[in-house]
């Protein structure tokens, strides 16, 4: 059903998979059982109990709660 995954992560209620093309897929919890593409150009991700974060190939940081769409975070300058 799902192939070409290069990394996986799990939260307490959901799972994430990163494909070789940089697309991030999520399923479980409020997302349902069928994987859906959440983001593109991703290099790393992590799942929490009710939310996830992802790192974009351009250094962007994304966050979302289960069932919501990802939002790019604005990080303070150094």
mmCIF file of the N, C-alpha and C atoms, coordinates in Angstrom:
data_MODEL
# 
_entry.id   MODEL 
# 
loop_
_atom_site.group_PDB 
_atom_site.id 
_atom_site.type_symbol 
_atom_site.label_atom_id 
_atom_site.label_alt_id 
_atom_site.label_comp_id 
_atom_site.label_asym_id 
_atom_site.label_entity_id 
_atom_site.label_seq_id 
_atom_site.pdbx_PDB_ins_code 
_atom_site.Cartn_x 
_atom_site.Cartn_y 
_atom_site.Cartn_z 
_atom_site.occupancy 
_atom_site.B_iso_or_equiv 
_atom_site.pdbx_formal_charge 
_atom_site.auth_seq_id 
_atom_site.auth_comp_id 
_atom_site.auth_asym_id 
_atom_site.auth_atom_id 
_atom_site.pdbx_PDB_model_num 
ATOM 1   N N  . UNK A 1 1  ? 0.813  -1.196 0.000  1.00 0.00 ? 1  UNK A N  1 
ATOM 2   C CA . UNK A 1 1  ? 0.000  0.000  0.000  1.00 0.00 ? 1  UNK A CA 1 
ATOM 3   C C  . UNK A 1 1  ? 0.857  1.262  0.000  1.00 0.00 ? 1  UNK A C  1 
ATOM 4   N N  . UNK A 1 2  ? 1.922  1.291  0.801  1.00 0.00 ? 2  UNK A N  1 
ATOM 5   C CA . UNK A 1 2  ? 2.777  2.469  0.875  1.00 0.00 ? 2  UNK A CA 1 
ATOM 6   C C  . UNK A 1 2  ? 4.208  2.026  0.602  1.00 0.00 ? 2  UNK A C  1 
ATOM 7   N N  . UNK A 1 3  ? 4.872  2.675  -0.341 1.00 0.00 ? 3  UNK A N  1 
ATOM 8   C CA . UNK A 1 3  ? 6.243  2.294  -0.666 1.00 0.00 ? 3  UNK A CA 1 
ATOM 9   C C  . UNK A 1 3  ? 7.110  3.536  -0.808 1.00 0.00 ? 3  UNK A C  1 
ATOM 10  N N  . UNK A 1 4  ? 8.402  3.332  -0.949 1.00 0.00 ? 4  UNK A N  1 
ATOM 11  C CA . UNK A 1 4  ? 9.370  4.391  -1.181 1.00 0.00 ? 4  UNK A CA 1 
ATOM 12  C C  . UNK A 1 4  ? 9.586  5.280  0.052  1.00 0.00 ? 4  UNK A C  1 
ATOM 13  N N  . UNK A 1 5  ? 9.298  4.779  1.247  1.00 0.00 ? 5  UNK A N  1 
ATOM 14  C CA . UNK A 1 5  ? 9.525  5.553  2.464  1.00 0.00 ? 5  UNK A CA 1 
ATOM 15  C C  . UNK A 1 5  ? 11.010 5.497  2.836  1.00 0.00 ? 5  UNK A C  1 
ATOM 16  N N  . UNK A 1 6  ? 11.563 6.654  3.211  1.00 0.00 ? 6  UNK A N  1 
ATOM 17  C CA . UNK A 1 6  ? 12.955 6.719  3.646  1.00 0.00 ? 6  UNK A CA 1 
ATOM 18  C C  . UNK A 1 6  ? 13.069 6.931  5.151  1.00 0.00 ? 6  UNK A C  1 
ATOM 19  N N  . UNK A 1 7  ? 11.960 7.370  5.790  1.00 0.00 ? 7  UNK A N  1 
ATOM 20  C CA . UNK A 1 7  ? 11.941 7.573  7.241  1.00 0.00 ? 7  UNK A CA 1 
ATOM 21  C C  . UNK A 1 7  ? 10.502 7.497  7.721  1.00 0.00 ? 7  UNK A C  1 
ATOM 22  N N  . UNK A 1 8  ? 10.330 7.079  8.966  1.00 0.00 ? 8  UNK A N  1 
ATOM 23  C CA . UNK A 1 8  ? 9.002  7.056  9.576  1.00 0.00 ? 8  UNK A CA 1 
ATOM 24  C C  . UNK A 1 8  ? 9.090  7.665  10.972 1.00 0.00 ? 8  UNK A C  1 
ATOM 25  N N  . UNK A 1 9  ? 7.953  8.156  11.453 1.00 0.00 ? 9  UNK A N  1 
ATOM 26  C CA . UNK A 1 9  ? 7.840  8.675  12.819 1.00 0.00 ? 9  UNK A CA 1 
ATOM 27  C C  . UNK A 1 9  ? 6.438  8.362  13.298 1.00 0.00 ? 9  UNK A C  1 
ATOM 28  N N  . UNK A 1 10 ? 6.279  8.237  14.594 1.00 0.00 ? 10 UNK A N  1 
ATOM 29  C CA . UNK A 1 10 ? 4.963  7.973  15.153 1.00 0.00 ? 10 UNK A CA 1 
ATOM 30  C C  . UNK A 1 10 ? 4.696  8.889  16.333 1.00 0.00 ? 10 UNK A C  1 
ATOM 31  N N  . UNK A 1 11 ? 3.432  9.264  16.448 1.00 0.00 ? 11 UNK A N  1 
ATOM 32  C CA . UNK A 1 11 ? 2.947  9.934  17.640 1.00 0.00 ? 11 UNK A CA 1 
ATOM 33  C C  . UNK A 1 11 ? 2.157  8.901  18.415 1.00 0.00 ? 11 UNK A C  1 
ATOM 34  N N  . UNK A 1 12 ? 1.463  9.314  19.444 1.00 0.00 ? 12 UNK A N  1 
ATOM 35  C CA . UNK A 1 12 ? 0.686  8.330  20.203 1.00 0.00 ? 12 UNK A CA 1 
ATOM 36  C C  . UNK A 1 12 ? -0.567 7.892  19.450 1.00 0.00 ? 12 UNK A C  1 
ATOM 37  N N  . UNK A 1 13 ? -1.037 8.702  18.481 1.00 0.00 ? 13 UNK A N  1 
ATOM 38  C CA . UNK A 1 13 ? -2.271 8.389  17.769 1.00 0.00 ? 13 UNK A CA 1 
ATOM 39  C C  . UNK A 1 13 ? -2.147 8.450  16.251 1.00 0.00 ? 13 UNK A C  1 
ATOM 40  N N  . UNK A 1 14 ? -0.957 8.725  15.715 1.00 0.00 ? 14 UNK A N  1 
ATOM 41  C CA . UNK A 1 14 ? -0.803 8.867  14.274 1.00 0.00 ? 14 UNK A CA 1 
ATOM 42  C C  . UNK A 1 14 ? 0.608  8.465  13.838 1.00 0.00 ? 14 UNK A C  1 
ATOM 43  N N  . UNK A 1 15 ? 0.767  8.310  12.525 1.00 0.00 ? 15 UNK A N  1 
ATOM 44  C CA . UNK A 1 15 ? 2.056  7.945  11.949 1.00 0.00 ? 15 UNK A CA 1 
ATOM 45  C C  . UNK A 1 15 ? 2.386  8.876  10.795 1.00 0.00 ? 15 UNK A C  1 
ATOM 46  N N  . UNK A 1 16 ? 3.681  9.022  10.531 1.00 0.00 ? 16 UNK A N  1 
ATOM 47  C CA . UNK A 1 16 ? 4.159  9.849  9.429  1.00 0.00 ? 16 UNK A CA 1 
ATOM 48  C C  . UNK A 1 16 ? 5.197  9.056  8.643  1.00 0.00 ? 16 UNK A C  1 
ATOM 49  N N  . UNK A 1 17 ? 5.261  9.305  7.352  1.00 0.00 ? 17 UNK A N  1 
ATOM 50  C CA . UNK A 1 17 ? 6.287  8.694  6.510  1.00 0.00 ? 17 UNK A CA 1 
ATOM 51  C C  . UNK A 1 17 ? 6.822  9.750  5.560  1.00 0.00 ? 17 UNK A C  1 
ATOM 52  N N  . UNK A 1 18 ? 8.130  9.721  5.368  1.00 0.00 ? 18 UNK A N  1 
ATOM 53  C CA . UNK A 1 18 ? 8.797  10.629 4.447  1.00 0.00 ? 18 UNK A CA 1 
ATOM 54  C C  . UNK A 1 18 ? 9.260  9.806  3.256  1.00 0.00 ? 18 UNK A C  1 
ATOM 55  N N  . UNK A 1 19 ? 8.859  10.225 2.069  1.00 0.00 ? 19 UNK A N  1 
ATOM 56  C CA . UNK A 1 19 ? 9.266  9.520  0.846  1.00 0.00 ? 19 UNK A CA 1 
ATOM 57  C C  . UNK A 1 19 ? 10.544 10.120 0.294  1.00 0.00 ? 19 UNK A C  1 
ATOM 58  N N  . UNK A 1 20 ? 11.209 9.384  -0.592 1.00 0.00 ? 20 UNK A N  1 
ATOM 59  C CA . UNK A 1 20 ? 12.468 9.822  -1.197 1.00 0.00 ? 20 UNK A CA 1 
ATOM 60  C C  . UNK A 1 20 ? 12.326 11.142 -1.938 1.00 0.00 ? 20 UNK A C  1 
ATOM 61  N N  . UNK A 1 21 ? 11.130 11.451 -2.439 1.00 0.00 ? 21 UNK A N  1 
ATOM 62  C CA . UNK A 1 21 ? 10.915 12.704 -3.171 1.00 0.00 ? 21 UNK A CA 1 
ATOM 63  C C  . UNK A 1 21 ? 10.686 13.899 -2.246 1.00 0.00 ? 21 UNK A C  1 
ATOM 64  N N  . UNK A 1 22 ? 10.749 13.701 -0.913 1.00 0.00 ? 22 UNK A N  1 
ATOM 65  C CA . UNK A 1 22 ? 10.564 14.775 0.052  1.00 0.00 ? 22 UNK A CA 1 
ATOM 66  C C  . UNK A 1 22 ? 9.129  15.000 0.474  1.00 0.00 ? 22 UNK A C  1 
ATOM 67  N N  . UNK A 1 23 ? 8.199  14.197 -0.040 1.00 0.00 ? 23 UNK A N  1 
ATOM 68  C CA . UNK A 1 23 ? 6.798  14.357 0.370  1.00 0.00 ? 23 UNK A CA 1 
ATOM 69  C C  . UNK A 1 23 ? 6.572  13.683 1.722  1.00 0.00 ? 23 UNK A C  1 
ATOM 70  N N  . UNK A 1 24 ? 5.787  14.340 2.564  1.00 0.00 ? 24 UNK A N  1 
ATOM 71  C CA . UNK A 1 24 ? 5.468  13.856 3.903  1.00 0.00 ? 24 UNK A CA 1 
ATOM 72  C C  . UNK A 1 24 ? 4.023  13.388 3.921  1.00 0.00 ? 24 UNK A C  1 
ATOM 73  N N  . UNK A 1 25 ? 3.811  12.177 4.379  1.00 0.00 ? 25 UNK A N  1 
ATOM 74  C CA . UNK A 1 25 ? 2.489  11.560 4.422  1.00 0.00 ? 25 UNK A CA 1 
ATOM 75  C C  . UNK A 1 25 ? 2.119  11.277 5.866  1.00 0.00 ? 25 UNK A C  1 
ATOM 76  N N  . UNK A 1 26 ? 0.821  11.420 6.195  1.00 0.00 ? 26 UNK A N  1 
ATOM 77  C CA . UNK A 1 26 ? 0.350  11.229 7.568  1.00 0.00 ? 26 UNK A CA 1 
ATOM 78  C C  . UNK A 1 26 ? -0.941 10.417 7.556  1.00 0.00 ? 26 UNK A C  1 
ATOM 79  N N  . UNK A 1 27 ? -1.149 9.614  8.600  1.00 0.00 ? 27 UNK A N  1 
ATOM 80  C CA . UNK A 1 27 ? -2.389 8.862  8.763  1.00 0.00 ? 27 UNK A CA 1 
ATOM 81  C C  . UNK A 1 27 ? -2.562 8.476  10.224 1.00 0.00 ? 27 UNK A C  1 
ATOM 82  N N  . UNK A 1 28 ? -3.786 8.106  10.589 1.00 0.00 ? 28 UNK A N  1 
ATOM 83  C CA . UNK A 1 28 ? -4.121 7.717  11.953 1.00 0.00 ? 28 UNK A CA 1 
ATOM 84  C C  . UNK A 1 28 ? -4.805 8.857  12.691 1.00 0.00 ? 28 UNK A C  1 
ATOM 85  N N  . UNK A 1 29 ? -5.380 8.566  13.830 1.00 0.00 ? 29 UNK A N  1 
ATOM 86  C CA . UNK A 1 29 ? -6.079 9.584  14.618 1.00 0.00 ? 29 UNK A CA 1 
ATOM 87  C C  . UNK A 1 29 ? -7.170 10.241 13.793 1.00 0.00 ? 29 UNK A C  1 
ATOM 88  N N  . UNK A 1 30 ? -7.281 11.550 13.890 1.00 0.00 ? 30 UNK A N  1 
ATOM 89  C CA . UNK A 1 30 ? -8.291 12.300 13.134 1.00 0.00 ? 30 UNK A CA 1 
ATOM 90  C C  . UNK A 1 30 ? -7.988 12.340 11.636 1.00 0.00 ? 30 UNK A C  1 
ATOM 91  N N  . UNK A 1 31 ? -6.811 11.880 11.227 1.00 0.00 ? 31 UNK A N  1 
ATOM 92  C CA . UNK A 1 31 ? -6.430 11.881 9.811  1.00 0.00 ? 31 UNK A CA 1 
ATOM 93  C C  . UNK A 1 31 ? -7.084 10.734 9.046  1.00 0.00 ? 31 UNK A C  1 
ATOM 94  N N  . UNK A 1 32 ? -7.522 9.694  9.737  1.00 0.00 ? 32 UNK A N  1 
ATOM 95  C CA . UNK A 1 32 ? -8.098 8.528  9.074  1.00 0.00 ? 32 UNK A CA 1 
ATOM 96  C C  . UNK A 1 32 ? -7.027 7.486  8.769  1.00 0.00 ? 32 UNK A C  1 
ATOM 97  N N  . UNK A 1 33 ? -7.439 6.365  8.193  1.00 0.00 ? 33 UNK A N  1 
ATOM 98  C CA . UNK A 1 33 ? -6.532 5.251  7.941  1.00 0.00 ? 33 UNK A CA 1 
ATOM 99  C C  . UNK A 1 33 ? -5.788 5.347  6.613  1.00 0.00 ? 33 UNK A C  1 
ATOM 100 N N  . UNK A 1 34 ? -6.306 6.140  5.683  1.00 0.00 ? 34 UNK A N  1 
ATOM 101 C CA . UNK A 1 34 ? -5.665 6.264  4.378  1.00 0.00 ? 34 UNK A CA 1 
ATOM 102 C C  . UNK A 1 34 ? -4.619 7.383  4.432  1.00 0.00 ? 34 UNK A C  1 
ATOM 103 N N  . UNK A 1 35 ? -3.347 7.066  4.096  1.00 0.00 ? 35 UNK A N  1 
ATOM 104 C CA . UNK A 1 35 ? -2.320 8.114  4.127  1.00 0.00 ? 35 UNK A CA 1 
ATOM 105 C C  . UNK A 1 35 ? -2.663 9.270  3.182  1.00 0.00 ? 35 UNK A C  1 
ATOM 106 N N  . UNK A 1 36 ? -2.389 10.509 3.658  1.00 0.00 ? 36 UNK A N  1 
ATOM 107 C CA . UNK A 1 36 ? -2.581 11.690 2.808  1.00 0.00 ? 36 UNK A CA 1 
ATOM 108 C C  . UNK A 1 36 ? -1.300 12.510 2.823  1.00 0.00 ? 36 UNK A C  1 
ATOM 109 N N  . UNK A 1 37 ? -1.029 13.155 1.693  1.00 0.00 ? 37 UNK A N  1 
ATOM 110 C CA . UNK A 1 37 ? 0.167  13.995 1.610  1.00 0.00 ? 37 UNK A CA 1 
ATOM 111 C C  . UNK A 1 37 ? -0.092 15.278 2.375  1.00 0.00 ? 37 UNK A C  1 
ATOM 112 N N  . UNK A 1 38 ? 0.796  15.586 3.326  1.00 0.00 ? 38 UNK A N  1 
ATOM 113 C CA . UNK A 1 38 ? 0.642  16.780 4.157  1.00 0.00 ? 38 UNK A CA 1 
ATOM 114 C C  . UNK A 1 38 ? 1.542  17.911 3.675  1.00 0.00 ? 38 UNK A C  1 
ATOM 115 N N  . UNK A 1 39 ? 2.767  17.586 3.235  1.00 0.00 ? 39 UNK A N  1 
ATOM 116 C CA . UNK A 1 39 ? 3.741  18.604 2.839  1.00 0.00 ? 39 UNK A CA 1 
ATOM 117 C C  . UNK A 1 39 ? 4.683  18.040 1.779  1.00 0.00 ? 39 UNK A C  1 
ATOM 118 N N  . UNK A 1 40 ? 5.419  18.941 1.127  1.00 0.00 ? 40 UNK A N  1 
ATOM 119 C CA . UNK A 1 40 ? 6.454  18.559 0.171  1.00 0.00 ? 40 UNK A CA 1 
ATOM 120 C C  . UNK A 1 40 ? 7.765  19.223 0.570  1.00 0.00 ? 40 UNK A C  1 
ATOM 121 N N  . UNK A 1 41 ? 8.860  18.746 0.033  1.00 0.00 ? 41 UNK A N  1 
ATOM 122 C CA . UNK A 1 41 ? 10.204 19.282 0.290  1.00 0.00 ? 41 UNK A CA 1 
ATOM 123 C C  . UNK A 1 41 ? 10.563 19.244 1.771  1.00 0.00 ? 41 UNK A C  1 
ATOM 124 N N  . UNK A 1 42 ? 10.335 18.091 2.403  1.00 0.00 ? 42 UNK A N  1 
ATOM 125 C CA . UNK A 1 42 ? 10.599 17.897 3.831  1.00 0.00 ? 42 UNK A CA 1 
ATOM 126 C C  . UNK A 1 42 ? 11.833 17.017 4.003  1.00 0.00 ? 42 UNK A C  1 
ATOM 127 N N  . UNK A 1 43 ? 12.658 17.328 5.019  1.00 0.00 ? 43 UNK A N  1 
ATOM 128 C CA . UNK A 1 43 ? 13.860 16.527 5.283  1.00 0.00 ? 43 UNK A CA 1 
ATOM 129 C C  . UNK A 1 43 ? 13.798 15.747 6.591  1.00 0.00 ? 43 UNK A C  1 
ATOM 130 N N  . UNK A 1 44 ? 12.953 16.179 7.547  1.00 0.00 ? 44 UNK A N  1 
ATOM 131 C CA . UNK A 1 44 ? 12.832 15.495 8.838  1.00 0.00 ? 44 UNK A CA 1 
ATOM 132 C C  . UNK A 1 44 ? 11.465 15.790 9.431  1.00 0.00 ? 44 UNK A C  1 
ATOM 133 N N  . UNK A 1 45 ? 11.000 14.905 10.331 1.00 0.00 ? 45 UNK A N  1 
ATOM 134 C CA . UNK A 1 45 ? 9.706  15.101 10.970 1.00 0.00 ? 45 UNK A CA 1 
ATOM 135 C C  . UNK A 1 45 ? 9.680  14.380 12.308 1.00 0.00 ? 45 UNK A C  1 
ATOM 136 N N  . UNK A 1 46 ? 8.703  14.753 13.145 1.00 0.00 ? 46 UNK A N  1 
ATOM 137 C CA . UNK A 1 46 ? 8.498  14.095 14.431 1.00 0.00 ? 46 UNK A CA 1 
ATOM 138 C C  . UNK A 1 46 ? 7.026  14.178 14.777 1.00 0.00 ? 46 UNK A C  1 
ATOM 139 N N  . UNK A 1 47 ? 6.539  13.163 15.488 1.00 0.00 ? 47 UNK A N  1 
ATOM 140 C CA . UNK A 1 47 ? 5.145  13.130 15.910 1.00 0.00 ? 47 UNK A CA 1 
ATOM 141 C C  . UNK A 1 47 ? 5.044  13.196 17.416 1.00 0.00 ? 47 UNK A C  1 
ATOM 142 N N  . UNK A 1 48 ? 4.092  13.979 17.910 1.00 0.00 ? 48 UNK A N  1 
ATOM 143 C CA . UNK A 1 48 ? 3.810  14.067 19.336 1.00 0.00 ? 48 UNK A CA 1 
ATOM 144 C C  . UNK A 1 48 ? 2.503  13.360 19.641 1.00 0.00 ? 48 UNK A C  1 
ATOM 145 N N  . UNK A 1 49 ? 1.932  13.634 20.792 1.00 0.00 ? 49 UNK A N  1 
ATOM 146 C CA . UNK A 1 49 ? 0.696  12.951 21.153 1.00 0.00 ? 49 UNK A CA 1 
ATOM 147 C C  . UNK A 1 49 ? -0.491 13.416 20.316 1.00 0.00 ? 49 UNK A C  1 
ATOM 148 N N  . UNK A 1 50 ? -0.565 14.706 19.983 1.00 0.00 ? 50 UNK A N  1 
ATOM 149 C CA . UNK A 1 50 ? -1.684 15.237 19.199 1.00 0.00 ? 50 UNK A CA 1 
ATOM 150 C C  . UNK A 1 50 ? -1.231 16.189 18.096 1.00 0.00 ? 50 UNK A C  1 
ATOM 151 N N  . UNK A 1 51 ? 0.079  16.259 17.863 1.00 0.00 ? 51 UNK A N  1 
ATOM 152 C CA . UNK A 1 51 ? 0.578  17.181 16.855 1.00 0.00 ? 51 UNK A CA 1 
ATOM 153 C C  . UNK A 1 51 ? 1.848  16.646 16.218 1.00 0.00 ? 51 UNK A C  1 
ATOM 154 N N  . UNK A 1 52 ? 2.305  17.334 15.164 1.00 0.00 ? 52 UNK A N  1 
ATOM 155 C CA . UNK A 1 52 ? 3.517  16.939 14.450 1.00 0.00 ? 52 UNK A CA 1 
ATOM 156 C C  . UNK A 1 52 ? 4.304  18.184 14.072 1.00 0.00 ? 52 UNK A C  1 
ATOM 157 N N  . UNK A 1 53 ? 5.595  17.989 13.826 1.00 0.00 ? 53 UNK A N  1 
ATOM 158 C CA . UNK A 1 53 ? 6.442  19.054 13.307 1.00 0.00 ? 53 UNK A CA 1 
ATOM 159 C C  . UNK A 1 53 ? 7.255  18.484 12.149 1.00 0.00 ? 53 UNK A C  1 
ATOM 160 N N  . UNK A 1 54 ? 7.672  19.365 11.251 1.00 0.00 ? 54 UNK A N  1 
ATOM 161 C CA . UNK A 1 54 ? 8.472  18.940 10.115 1.00 0.00 ? 54 UNK A CA 1 
ATOM 162 C C  . UNK A 1 54 ? 9.470  20.033 9.755  1.00 0.00 ? 54 UNK A C  1 
ATOM 163 N N  . UNK A 1 55 ? 10.606 19.621 9.210  1.00 0.00 ? 55 UNK A N  1 
ATOM 164 C CA . UNK A 1 55 ? 11.650 20.536 8.772  1.00 0.00 ? 55 UNK A CA 1 
ATOM 165 C C  . UNK A 1 55 ? 11.700 20.513 7.252  1.00 0.00 ? 55 UNK A C  1 
ATOM 166 N N  . UNK A 1 56 ? 11.535 21.686 6.650  1.00 0.00 ? 56 UNK A N  1 
ATOM 167 C CA . UNK A 1 56 ? 11.585 21.798 5.199  1.00 0.00 ? 56 UNK A CA 1 
ATOM 168 C C  . UNK A 1 56 ? 13.016 21.836 4.695  1.00 0.00 ? 56 UNK A C  1 
ATOM 169 N N  . UNK A 1 57 ? 13.202 21.488 3.427  1.00 0.00 ? 57 UNK A N  1 
ATOM 170 C CA . UNK A 1 57 ? 14.544 21.494 2.836  1.00 0.00 ? 57 UNK A CA 1 
ATOM 171 C C  . UNK A 1 57 ? 15.130 22.903 2.773  1.00 0.00 ? 57 UNK A C  1 
ATOM 172 N N  . UNK A 1 58 ? 14.275 23.935 2.888  1.00 0.00 ? 58 UNK A N  1 
ATOM 173 C CA . UNK A 1 58 ? 14.743 25.326 2.891  1.00 0.00 ? 58 UNK A CA 1 
ATOM 174 C C  . UNK A 1 58 ? 14.973 25.864 4.302  1.00 0.00 ? 58 UNK A C  1 
ATOM 175 N N  . UNK A 1 59 ? 14.885 24.999 5.318  1.00 0.00 ? 59 UNK A N  1 
ATOM 176 C CA . UNK A 1 59 ? 15.073 25.403 6.710  1.00 0.00 ? 59 UNK A CA 1 
ATOM 177 C C  . UNK A 1 59 ? 13.797 25.831 7.406  1.00 0.00 ? 59 UNK A C  1 
ATOM 178 N N  . UNK A 1 60 ? 12.677 25.822 6.701  1.00 0.00 ? 60 UNK A N  1 
ATOM 179 C CA . UNK A 1 60 ? 11.397 26.193 7.311  1.00 0.00 ? 60 UNK A CA 1 
ATOM 180 C C  . UNK A 1 60 ? 10.962 25.130 8.320  1.00 0.00 ? 60 UNK A C  1 
ATOM 181 N N  . UNK A 1 61 ? 10.204 25.558 9.325  1.00 0.00 ? 61 UNK A N  1 
ATOM 182 C CA . UNK A 1 61 ? 9.678  24.655 10.347 1.00 0.00 ? 61 UNK A CA 1 
ATOM 183 C C  . UNK A 1 61 ? 8.156  24.705 10.268 1.00 0.00 ? 61 UNK A C  1 
ATOM 184 N N  . UNK A 1 62 ? 7.541  23.540 10.233 1.00 0.00 ? 62 UNK A N  1 
ATOM 185 C CA . UNK A 1 62 ? 6.090  23.412 10.103 1.00 0.00 ? 62 UNK A CA 1 
ATOM 186 C C  . UNK A 1 62 ? 5.526  22.707 11.323 1.00 0.00 ? 62 UNK A C  1 
ATOM 187 N N  . UNK A 1 63 ? 4.317  23.105 11.740 1.00 0.00 ? 63 UNK A N  1 
ATOM 188 C CA . UNK A 1 63 ? 3.641  22.503 12.889 1.00 0.00 ? 63 UNK A CA 1 
ATOM 189 C C  . UNK A 1 63 ? 2.165  22.358 12.567 1.00 0.00 ? 63 UNK A C  1 
ATOM 190 N N  . UNK A 1 64 ? 1.541  21.293 13.073 1.00 0.00 ? 64 UNK A N  1 
ATOM 191 C CA . UNK A 1 64 ? 0.094  21.145 12.951 1.00 0.00 ? 64 UNK A CA 1 
ATOM 192 C C  . UNK A 1 64 ? -0.420 20.152 13.974 1.00 0.00 ? 64 UNK A C  1 
ATOM 193 N N  . UNK A 1 65 ? -1.652 20.395 14.383 1.00 0.00 ? 65 UNK A N  1 
ATOM 194 C CA . UNK A 1 65 ? -2.374 19.469 15.255 1.00 0.00 ? 65 UNK A CA 1 
ATOM 195 C C  . UNK A 1 65 ? -3.118 18.486 14.380 1.00 0.00 ? 65 UNK A C  1 
ATOM 196 N N  . UNK A 1 66 ? -3.364 17.292 14.878 1.00 0.00 ? 66 UNK A N  1 
ATOM 197 C CA . UNK A 1 66 ? -4.080 16.283 14.101 1.00 0.00 ? 66 UNK A CA 1 
ATOM 198 C C  . UNK A 1 66 ? -5.398 16.841 13.591 1.00 0.00 ? 66 UNK A C  1 
ATOM 199 N N  . UNK A 1 67 ? -5.672 16.623 12.327 1.00 0.00 ? 67 UNK A N  1 
ATOM 200 C CA . UNK A 1 67 ? -6.902 17.097 11.708 1.00 0.00 ? 67 UNK A CA 1 
ATOM 201 C C  . UNK A 1 67 ? -6.806 18.492 11.129 1.00 0.00 ? 67 UNK A C  1 
ATOM 202 N N  . UNK A 1 68 ? -5.725 19.241 11.441 1.00 0.00 ? 68 UNK A N  1 
ATOM 203 C CA . UNK A 1 68 ? -5.529 20.593 10.912 1.00 0.00 ? 68 UNK A CA 1 
ATOM 204 C C  . UNK A 1 68 ? -4.505 20.566 9.783  1.00 0.00 ? 68 UNK A C  1 
ATOM 205 N N  . UNK A 1 69 ? -4.439 21.655 9.049  1.00 0.00 ? 69 UNK A N  1 
ATOM 206 C CA . UNK A 1 69 ? -3.442 21.793 7.988  1.00 0.00 ? 69 UNK A CA 1 
ATOM 207 C C  . UNK A 1 69 ? -2.131 22.318 8.585  1.00 0.00 ? 69 UNK A C  1 
ATOM 208 N N  . UNK A 1 70 ? -0.987 21.903 8.030  1.00 0.00 ? 70 UNK A N  1 
ATOM 209 C CA . UNK A 1 70 ? 0.307  22.411 8.516  1.00 0.00 ? 70 UNK A CA 1 
ATOM 210 C C  . UNK A 1 70 ? 0.424  23.912 8.361  1.00 0.00 ? 70 UNK A C  1 
ATOM 211 N N  . UNK A 1 71 ? 1.072  24.549 9.342  1.00 0.00 ? 71 UNK A N  1 
ATOM 212 C CA . UNK A 1 71 ? 1.328  25.986 9.300  1.00 0.00 ? 71 UNK A CA 1 
ATOM 213 C C  . UNK A 1 71 ? 2.817  26.221 9.481  1.00 0.00 ? 71 UNK A C  1 
ATOM 214 N N  . UNK A 1 72 ? 3.360  27.102 8.659  1.00 0.00 ? 72 UNK A N  1 
ATOM 215 C CA . UNK A 1 72 ? 4.776  27.434 8.768  1.00 0.00 ? 72 UNK A CA 1 
ATOM 216 C C  . UNK A 1 72 ? 4.985  28.325 9.990  1.00 0.00 ? 72 UNK A C  1 
ATOM 217 N N  . UNK A 1 73 ? 5.947  27.984 10.831 1.00 0.00 ? 73 UNK A N  1 
ATOM 218 C CA . UNK A 1 73 ? 6.235  28.748 12.025 1.00 0.00 ? 73 UNK A CA 1 
ATOM 219 C C  . UNK A 1 73 ? 7.173  29.896 11.703 1.00 0.00 ? 73 UNK A C  1 
ATOM 220 N N  . UNK A 1 74 ? 6.947  31.020 12.343 1.00 0.00 ? 74 UNK A N  1 
ATOM 221 C CA . UNK A 1 74 ? 7.853  32.146 12.242 1.00 0.00 ? 74 UNK A CA 1 
ATOM 222 C C  . UNK A 1 74 ? 8.751  32.123 13.462 1.00 0.00 ? 74 UNK A C  1 
ATOM 223 N N  . UNK A 1 75 ? 9.999  31.789 13.238 1.00 0.00 ? 75 UNK A N  1 
ATOM 224 C CA . UNK A 1 75 ? 10.934 31.694 14.358 1.00 0.00 ? 75 UNK A CA 1 
ATOM 225 C C  . UNK A 1 75 ? 11.614 33.037 14.569 1.00 0.00 ? 75 UNK A C  1 
ATOM 226 N N  . UNK A 1 76 ? 11.898 33.395 15.825 1.00 0.00 ? 76 UNK A N  1 
ATOM 227 C CA . UNK A 1 76 ? 12.572 34.673 16.092 1.00 0.00 ? 76 UNK A CA 1 
ATOM 228 C C  . UNK A 1 76 ? 14.003 34.641 15.542 1.00 0.00 ? 76 UNK A C  1 
ATOM 229 N N  . UNK A 1 77 ? 14.527 35.793 15.122 1.00 0.00 ? 77 UNK A N  1 
ATOM 230 C CA . UNK A 1 77 ? 15.912 35.832 14.645 1.00 0.00 ? 77 UNK A CA 1 
ATOM 231 C C  . UNK A 1 77 ? 16.879 35.553 15.795 1.00 0.00 ? 77 UNK A C  1 
ATOM 232 N N  . UNK A 1 78 ? 18.065 35.132 15.437 1.00 0.00 ? 78 UNK A N  1 
ATOM 233 C CA . UNK A 1 78 ? 19.080 34.830 16.455 1.00 0.00 ? 78 UNK A CA 1 
ATOM 234 C C  . UNK A 1 78 ? 19.602 36.091 17.081 1.00 0.00 ? 78 UNK A C  1 
# 
